[in-house]
Amino acid sequence: RLADIAEETWRDVQQPPGAIWDSVPRRTHVVLVDQNESANGWATPVPYNTIAISTAWPAGFELIGNTDDWLRIVFVHEFTHILHLDRSKGWARLVRGVFGRAPLGFPNLFLPGWQVEGIATYEESARTGGGRLGAGNFRALSRDVVDQGLTLDRANGGLTSWPGGLAPYSEGASFHAYLAARFDAARLTELAQATSGRVPFTASRVFPSIFGASLGELWKAYRAAETTPLVDRPGDRAARVTSHGYSVTAPRFFTPCAGCPLEIVYSLRTPHDFPSLNSVALDGSSPQTLTTRFLGETSAVGPSLVIFDQQEIARNVGLYSD
C-alpha cells in the first residue's frame, strides 16, 4: 500500500494542479521500519535520498492530528523533505560534482528548522486535505505560540519552555500557509530553489527578491494576521486542576479507596522530570506522582489498581509498547 502511495505522490507533484515542484528525484529509497512503536518518519538526501517510516499509527492525543490516512500523510511530509533538501544550484552543484553527495553540497540542509519542517508540514495538509494544519489541537498550539509573542529565532527550536520542539512545526507550517495564501504556493518552490544556491546560514537574503519584503517584515505581517482577540464564553464552569504545561494526557476518573473522593489519573511529560503517571483530586489540591511512565497512550482503572501501557527500549534499537 505504501508503494502505491509513493508512486501516486511521485506523479502528483509533477502534474497540474499539484505540480509546484520544478524538479523531482528519479529515485528515492523508502523503508518501512517496525522496531519503533512511536509514529514517526525520517528523510535525508545524504548519502542518497532515503525515507524511513515507522509502522505505528499516531495515538489520538498526539499532535499529529487529522490523520485519516497515516501512511499517505507521513509519506507526503517526508517526500517533501526530499524535494526540498535534494537541491543544489551554482557553487553547491559544483561541490556535488567534485565531492559527491557530501552535506556541504546541499545548502537547504542548513536552513532553520522552522523552514525545513514548516514546508513539509504545510504540504502534508495542502496535498492530502488532512494533516496538522487542519487539526484543532495543532491550531490551538499555533495560537498559543502567537499569544506568547515567540520571536523568529526562538521559533527555530531548542526551547526549554513550552512548546519545546513543537515550535518549528507549528510556526513553520502556519507561516508557510500564510505565504502561500498571500502570494502563491509556487513561490515556495522558488524559495526552495533560491536557497539551494546560497552559502549556508545566508538564505534569508533571498526573501525580498521572491516576496518583495524581508523575512523579518513578512514574519511581522504573519504575526499580525494571526493575532485575533479571544472571546470569553459566559457560563463556562470548567475549572483547571493542573498547571504543568507541556504534555498532560490520557485522563481517567478513579476512586483510590472506598469512600475516598473522586480523583483523576493522567500522564505527564515535561522537560523537568522523567515522564510519570500522576493523580490529582478535584478540590484543587496538589497533584501526586504515582509512578514513572515512559510514553504510553491510555490507562484503565479498577477498584484497587490502575493499569497503564508504556514503551520500553529493547536491544538498544527497538522501542516497544507493553
C-alpha distance (Angstrom), angle and dihedral (degrees) to the residues before:
residue distance angle dihedral
R1 . . .
L2 3.78 . .
A3 3.81 89.7 .
D4 3.81 89.5 56.9
I5 3.81 91.2 48.1
A6 3.80 91.0 49.1
E7 3.79 93.8 51.4
E8 3.82 92.4 45.4
T9 3.81 91.5 50.5
W10 3.81 92.3 46.0
R11 3.82 89.3 55.5
D12 3.80 95.1 39.9
V13 3.79 95.2 58.3
Q14 3.82 89.9 55.5
Q15 3.82 99.0 49.0
P16 3.82 131.6 64.5
P17 2.96 133.0 -67.1
G18 3.78 90.3 23.5
A19 3.78 96.9 39.7
I20 3.80 102.9 107.7
W21 3.81 93.2 129.0
D22 3.79 115.0 87.5
S23 3.81 95.9 -157.7
V24 3.79 133.1 27.8
P25 3.84 125.2 -167.4
R26 3.78 112.9 -112.5
R27 3.80 93.3 -135.8
T28 3.81 135.9 22.4
H29 3.80 124.6 178.1
V30 3.82 111.3 -129.6
V31 3.81 120.8 -166.2
L32 3.79 129.2 -174.5
V33 3.81 110.2 -150.5
D34 3.79 125.8 -162.7
Q35 3.81 103.0 -178.0
N36 3.80 91.1 88.9
E37 3.80 124.8 62.8
S38 3.79 93.3 -169.6
A39 3.82 114.2 99.0
N40 3.78 107.5 -113.5
G41 3.78 147.0 120.9
W42 3.80 136.5 -152.4
A43 3.77 134.7 -158.4
T44 3.79 134.7 -174.6
P45 3.83 136.1 167.9
V46 3.82 91.5 -153.6
P47 2.99 125.8 119.0
Y48 3.81 85.6 -6.0
N49 3.81 135.1 -21.3
T50 3.79 105.8 -72.3
I51 3.79 134.2 167.0
A52 3.81 124.0 -171.1
I53 3.81 121.7 -171.0
S54 3.80 126.6 -173.7
T55 3.79 115.7 -132.6
A56 3.82 93.8 -131.0
W57 3.79 118.8 108.6
P58 3.85 114.7 -135.6
A59 3.79 117.1 -101.2
G60 3.78 117.5 -114.1
F61 3.80 94.7 -109.1
E62 3.81 94.8 53.1
L63 3.80 121.7 104.4
I64 3.80 91.2 -114.9
G65 3.76 91.2 94.8
N66 3.79 136.6 177.4
T67 3.80 93.6 30.9
D68 3.79 107.8 159.3
D69 3.83 88.1 149.8
W70 3.80 110.0 28.8
L71 3.81 97.2 179.4
R72 3.80 93.4 52.7
I73 3.80 95.1 45.5
V74 3.79 95.5 46.6
F75 3.81 92.6 45.1
V76 3.81 92.9 50.6
H77 3.80 89.1 49.4
E78 3.80 94.4 49.8
F79 3.81 94.9 40.7
T80 3.80 88.3 53.5
H81 3.80 86.6 58.7
I82 3.80 89.0 55.3
L83 3.82 92.6 47.7
H84 3.80 89.9 48.2
L85 3.80 101.9 41.2
D86 3.82 101.2 37.0
R87 3.80 92.9 75.3
S88 3.78 131.9 110.5
K89 3.77 129.4 172.5
G90 3.79 134.0 177.6
W91 3.79 113.5 -21.1
A92 3.83 91.3 8.6
R93 3.80 91.7 58.5
L94 3.80 88.2 51.1
V95 3.81 89.7 52.7
R96 3.81 90.0 52.4
G97 3.80 90.5 48.3
V98 3.81 91.5 54.7
F99 3.82 104.0 33.0
G100 3.81 102.2 23.6
R101 3.79 121.9 -134.4
A102 3.80 95.8 -10.7
P103 3.83 115.3 153.9
L104 3.82 92.3 -114.7
G105 3.80 88.7 65.0
F106 3.83 90.8 63.8
P107 3.83 107.0 65.9
N108 3.80 93.5 178.3
L109 3.81 88.4 66.5
F110 3.81 86.3 71.3
L111 3.81 95.4 54.1
P112 3.82 118.2 115.6
G113 3.79 117.5 -87.7
W114 3.81 94.4 -111.9
Q115 3.82 88.9 58.6
V116 3.80 96.9 45.8
E117 3.80 96.7 43.1
G118 3.80 94.0 32.0
I119 3.79 97.0 62.9
A120 3.82 92.1 44.1
T121 3.81 92.5 49.6
Y122 3.81 90.2 46.7
E123 3.82 91.9 50.6
E124 3.82 94.1 47.7
S125 3.82 87.5 63.3
A126 3.81 99.0 34.7
R127 3.82 92.2 53.9
T128 3.80 101.5 37.8
G129 3.80 104.7 30.4
G130 3.81 87.1 -128.6
G131 3.76 130.6 69.7
R132 3.75 131.4 92.3
L133 3.80 103.5 -49.2
G134 3.79 91.4 70.0
A135 3.80 96.4 39.9
G136 3.79 116.1 108.6
N137 3.80 96.4 -139.0
F138 3.81 91.8 49.2
R139 3.79 92.1 49.8
A140 3.79 89.6 48.8
L141 3.81 89.1 52.1
S142 3.80 91.3 50.1
R143 3.81 90.9 48.9
D144 3.81 90.0 49.8
V145 3.81 90.1 53.0
V146 3.81 91.0 49.8
D147 3.80 90.7 51.0
Q148 3.81 89.4 53.6
G149 3.80 90.4 57.2
L150 3.79 91.7 -126.6
T151 3.80 109.7 -167.3
L152 3.78 123.1 -132.3
D153 3.80 94.6 -106.8
R154 3.81 92.4 51.0
A155 3.80 91.4 46.3
N156 3.80 86.0 63.5
G157 3.81 90.5 77.6
G158 3.77 137.5 -111.9
L159 3.80 91.3 112.7
T160 3.80 122.4 155.5
S161 3.81 89.0 -170.8
W162 3.80 128.4 67.8
P163 3.01 127.5 -36.9
G164 3.81 90.1 24.9
G165 3.79 114.6 176.1
L166 3.81 92.8 -0.9
A167 3.81 93.5 74.0
P168 3.84 97.6 83.7
Y169 3.81 89.6 53.3
S170 3.80 99.3 44.4
E171 3.79 97.8 39.3
G172 3.80 95.3 35.3
A173 3.81 93.9 51.2
S174 3.80 94.2 44.8
F175 3.81 92.4 47.2
H176 3.82 92.2 50.2
A177 3.81 90.1 47.7
Y178 3.80 88.4 52.6
L179 3.82 91.8 50.8
A180 3.81 92.2 47.3
A181 3.81 92.2 49.7
R182 3.80 96.1 44.3
F183 3.81 97.2 42.7
D184 3.81 117.7 6.3
A185 3.79 135.6 -69.8
A186 3.81 89.4 -117.7
R187 3.82 88.3 66.5
L188 3.80 87.7 68.1
T189 3.78 89.1 62.3
E190 3.80 90.3 48.5
L191 3.78 87.7 52.4
A192 3.82 92.4 50.5
Q193 3.79 91.0 49.6
A194 3.81 93.8 46.4
T195 3.80 94.2 50.0
S196 3.81 91.0 49.0
G197 3.80 88.8 73.2
R198 3.81 98.4 45.5
V199 3.77 127.2 104.5
P200 3.83 107.3 -106.3
F201 3.82 114.9 -81.7
T202 3.83 94.6 15.8
A203 3.82 98.1 83.7
S204 3.81 96.1 108.7
R205 3.82 89.6 75.6
V206 3.81 92.6 73.8
F207 3.83 94.5 66.0
P208 3.85 96.8 84.6
S209 3.80 93.2 54.7
I210 3.82 92.0 50.7
F211 3.81 104.0 33.8
G212 3.79 102.4 21.0
A213 3.80 92.9 -119.7
S214 3.79 137.9 70.5
L215 3.78 121.7 -96.8
G216 3.81 89.9 -108.9
E217 3.80 92.3 52.8
L218 3.79 92.2 47.6
W219 3.80 90.9 49.2
K220 3.81 91.9 52.1
A221 3.81 90.8 48.8
Y222 3.81 90.4 49.6
R223 3.80 92.4 50.0
A224 3.80 91.0 48.9
A225 3.81 91.1 50.4
E226 3.81 92.1 49.0
T227 3.80 95.8 48.5
T228 3.81 111.5 91.5
P229 3.81 125.6 154.0
L230 3.79 117.1 -98.7
V231 3.80 116.3 -125.8
D232 3.78 118.9 -138.3
R233 3.78 114.7 -134.2
P234 3.81 110.8 -138.1
G235 3.76 115.0 -136.8
D236 3.82 97.0 36.7
R237 3.80 108.3 141.5
A238 3.78 99.3 -179.0
A239 3.80 113.9 131.0
R240 3.79 123.7 -158.1
V241 3.80 112.3 -130.4
T242 3.84 101.2 179.4
S243 3.80 132.9 44.2
H244 3.81 103.6 -174.0
G245 3.80 98.0 119.4
Y246 3.81 120.0 -158.5
S247 3.81 116.0 64.5
V248 3.81 115.0 -6.5
T249 3.80 108.4 163.7
A250 3.80 150.1 150.0
P251 3.84 99.7 41.6
R252 3.81 119.2 -169.7
F253 3.79 129.8 176.5
F254 3.80 115.7 -125.0
T255 3.79 142.0 163.4
P256 3.84 110.9 -134.5
C257 3.83 94.5 -158.0
A258 3.79 142.5 -0.5
G259 3.77 108.4 -70.2
C260 3.81 93.4 7.7
P261 3.80 118.9 132.3
L262 3.79 119.8 -100.0
E263 3.80 116.2 -86.7
I264 3.81 137.4 -178.1
V265 3.78 123.2 -124.1
Y266 3.82 115.7 -157.2
S267 3.80 145.1 157.4
L268 3.78 123.9 -105.5
R269 3.82 132.8 -162.8
T270 3.80 121.5 178.3
P271 3.83 133.5 148.4
H272 3.81 90.8 -111.0
D273 3.83 104.6 66.0
F274 3.78 141.9 13.8
P275 3.84 111.1 -78.0
S276 3.78 110.9 -87.8
L277 3.79 148.7 -175.5
N278 3.80 108.6 -118.5
S279 3.78 139.6 -179.1
V280 3.79 131.8 -152.4
A281 3.79 132.8 -174.2
L282 3.78 120.4 -128.3
D283 3.82 92.8 -121.3
G284 3.80 93.6 78.6
S285 3.80 96.7 -103.0
S286 3.79 120.5 146.5
P287 3.83 118.6 -74.1
Q288 3.80 118.7 -108.9
T289 3.82 127.8 -142.4
L290 3.81 111.2 -126.8
T291 3.82 99.1 -178.9
T292 3.78 143.3 -40.4
R293 3.79 117.5 -75.2
F294 3.80 125.3 -176.7
L295 3.82 110.2 -152.6
G296 3.81 113.6 -50.8
E297 3.79 130.6 151.5
T298 3.78 112.8 -126.5
S299 3.80 148.1 1.1
A300 3.79 136.0 -139.4
V301 3.79 122.9 -153.8
G302 3.78 131.6 -153.2
P303 3.81 135.7 175.7
S304 3.81 93.5 -83.3
L305 3.79 108.7 14.3
V306 3.79 147.4 33.0
I307 3.81 119.3 -134.3
F308 3.79 118.9 -158.9
D309 3.78 139.5 165.6
Q310 3.79 126.4 -128.0
Q311 3.79 139.0 169.7
E312 3.79 126.8 -105.5
I313 3.81 133.8 -164.0
A314 3.80 111.1 -114.3
R315 3.82 123.4 -163.0
N316 3.83 90.7 -19.0
V317 3.83 93.9 -75.0
G318 3.81 107.4 53.6
L319 3.79 127.6 79.3
Y320 3.79 110.4 -164.1
S321 3.78 133.9 175.0
D322 3.80 124.4 -132.3
